Amino acid sequence: MGGIDAGVAILLLSALVAGITIGIVVVVSIASRREDRLFSLDGRAPDAACRGARRLTGVTTRGPRAWEDAGPRHHSGDLHGQEPHR
């Protein structure tokens, strides 16, 4: 393989990697906007793109949250949501 052939191969490979990277960024951006528009981050992902974006960015739901199980609480303004010490 000559010098020009190797240069063309490197150029094509770098274009492929750049295209894949840009494609991933675009799909994650679109999925993120869809999740924001649907207010769906607290439930299941609406489609495969959103599931993939959640997996790639590390945003997952792992079951019921503590505030859902705890029920209503009355908070005092000076405690910032903490229970008083008794």
Backbone hydrogen bonds, N-H to C=O, Kabsch-Sander energy under -0.5 kcal/mol:
donor,donor_aa,acceptor,acceptor_aa,energy
6,A,2,G,-2.2
7,G,3,G,-1.9
8,V,4,I,-2.3
9,A,5,D,-2.3
10,I,6,A,-2.4
11,L,7,G,-2.3
12,L,8,V,-2.6
13,L,9,A,-2.3
14,S,10,I,-2.5
15,A,11,L,-2.0
16,L,12,L,-2.1
17,V,13,L,-2.4
18,A,14,S,-2.4
19,G,15,A,-2.3
20,I,16,L,-2.3
21,T,17,V,-2.4
22,I,18,A,-2.6
23,G,19,G,-2.3
24,I,20,I,-2.3
25,V,21,T,-2.3
26,V,22,I,-2.4
27,V,23,G,-2.3
28,V,24,I,-2.5
29,S,25,V,-2.2
30,I,26,V,-2.5
31,A,27,V,-2.4
32,S,28,V,-2.3
33,R,29,S,-2.2
34,R,30,I,-2.1
35,E,31,A,-2.4
36,D,32,S,-2.3
37,R,33,R,-2.5
38,L,34,R,-2.2
39,F,35,E,-1.0
40,S,35,E,-1.6
43,G,40,S,-1.2
51,R,47,D,-2.1
52,G,48,A,-2.6
53,A,49,A,-2.4
54,R,50,C,-2.5
55,R,51,R,-2.4
56,L,52,G,-2.6
57,T,53,A,-2.4
58,G,54,R,-1.4
59,V,54,R,-1.6
60,T,58,G,-0.8
68,E,65,R,-0.7
69,D,65,R,-1.3
70,A,66,A,-1.7
71,G,67,W,-0.7
75,H,73,R,-0.6
79,L,76,S,-1.2
80,H,76,S,-0.6
81,G,76,S,-0.7
82,Q,79,L,-1.0
